[in-house]
Amino acid sequence: MEAKRKITVVVNHVKMDEEDRLDVLFWLSKTPAERLTEVFRLRQNYFTWADGSFPEKIEKVVHRRRM
């Protein structure tokens, strides 16, 4: 007889003003290469979803938000 697995629901309550700070801290903990890799992945997913194709050129602009 196969044992049934149970899924535990985990919820973290975070204040809205804290959420932004936690996001910034998360991304600051990543290397610049990891951040750029994720930006490229997100852009590729978005453009492929929106247009069905990825553009030949994308302007390289990086803005760092102050905490």
C-alpha positions as CSV (number, residue, x, y, z in Angstrom):
1,M,0.0,0.0,0.0
2,E,1.3,3.4,-1.0
3,A,1.6,6.0,1.7
4,K,-0.3,9.3,1.0
5,R,1.9,12.3,1.2
6,K,0.7,15.5,2.8
7,I,1.6,19.0,1.7
8,T,2.3,21.5,4.4
9,V,1.2,25.1,3.7
10,V,3.8,27.7,4.6
11,V,2.8,31.3,4.9
12,N,5.1,34.2,5.7
13,H,3.4,37.4,6.7
14,V,5.4,40.5,5.7
15,K,4.5,44.1,6.0
16,M,4.2,45.8,2.6
17,D,6.9,48.4,3.4
18,E,9.3,45.6,4.5
19,E,8.6,43.6,1.3
20,D,10.4,46.2,-0.8
21,R,13.4,46.2,1.5
22,L,13.6,42.4,1.5
23,D,13.5,42.3,-2.3
24,V,16.4,44.8,-2.5
25,L,18.4,42.8,0.1
26,F,17.8,39.6,-1.8
27,W,19.1,41.0,-5.1
28,L,22.1,42.7,-3.4
29,S,23.0,39.3,-2.1
30,K,23.4,38.0,-5.7
31,T,26.5,38.6,-7.8
32,P,26.2,41.1,-10.7
33,A,26.5,38.2,-13.1
34,E,23.5,36.4,-11.4
35,R,21.4,39.6,-11.6
36,L,22.2,40.1,-15.3
37,T,21.4,36.5,-16.1
38,E,18.0,36.8,-14.4
39,V,17.2,40.1,-16.2
40,F,18.1,38.5,-19.5
41,R,15.9,35.5,-18.7
42,L,13.0,37.7,-17.7
43,R,13.3,39.8,-20.8
44,Q,13.5,36.8,-23.1
45,N,10.4,35.3,-21.4
46,Y,8.5,38.6,-21.7
47,F,9.3,39.4,-25.3
48,T,8.7,35.8,-26.4
49,W,5.3,35.8,-24.6
50,A,4.3,39.3,-25.8
51,D,5.6,39.2,-29.5
52,G,6.4,35.6,-30.1
53,S,10.0,36.5,-30.7
54,F,13.0,38.0,-29.0
55,P,14.4,41.4,-30.3
56,E,17.8,41.5,-32.0
57,K,19.0,44.4,-29.8
58,I,18.1,45.6,-26.3
59,E,19.6,48.7,-24.8
60,K,21.8,47.9,-21.8
61,V,20.7,50.2,-19.0
62,V,21.1,49.4,-15.3
63,H,19.6,51.5,-12.5
64,R,20.4,50.9,-8.9
65,R,17.7,52.0,-6.5
66,R,18.8,53.6,-3.2
67,M,17.6,52.0,0.0
